[in-house]
Amino acid sequence: MKYGPDQQGLFSITSEEPVAWFVQSTGVQVYRGNAWIDYSEEPRNEIWRLDRQTVQQLYVEKPPDFHEEIWRVVIKYAPELHGFPLWEARMQEAWRTRSLTHWTERAWGGGRFGGNERVITPAYEP
């Protein structure tokens, strides 16, 4: 195990609608003073495909004083592109490469992800 039994937090993530995310990182923030401070951040660089039946298990490292501190979990991700944003990404790639050879889904690696989104859990208070 990466974290000891007392220091790990387990979260189960699902989605009401089918979605695909490119998860860049997951981490924990603690509330100190008047601001949220990053406690830990772990790069993921993986694709999560979620729906009602698919559960993604996420383990995070709790802060050492999690019984005394306010903390929360942050997931940084890029959603899968659809519609106009997907078309725009394809056109930018075609312009950059001066070619339409990468237009098919297969050549595009099964999808494009874009943006810089976050999911933040409610704060856990002692």
SULFEN-V52485 format. One line per field, one symbol per residue. ss: DSSP state (H for helix, E for strand, C for the rest). phi: phi as a letter, one per 40 degrees, with the letter a starting at -180 (. if undefined). psi: psi as a letter, one per 30 degrees, with the letter a starting at -180 (. if undefined). Layout:
# SULFEN-V52485
ss = ???
phi = ???
psi = ???
This chain:
# SULFEN-V52485
ss = CCCCCCCEEEEEECCCCCEEEEEEEEEEEEEECCEEEEEEEEEEEEEEEECCCCCEEEEEECCCCCCCCCEEEEEEEEEECCHHHHHHHHHHHHHHHCCCCCCCCCCCCCCCEEEEEEEECCCECC
phi = .cbcdcbbbbbbbbacbcbbbcccababbbcbgbacbccaabcbfacbbbacccbbcbbbcccdbccbbcaabbbbabcccagcdcdccccccccccfabccccdcccggibbahbbabbccccbc
psi = kelleffkkkkkklkelklkkjjellakkljkcglkkkelkkkehlkkjkaefkkkkjkljllehffflkllkkkklklkklbeeeeeeeeeeeeefhkgfgfleefggglkkllilkkkllkjk.
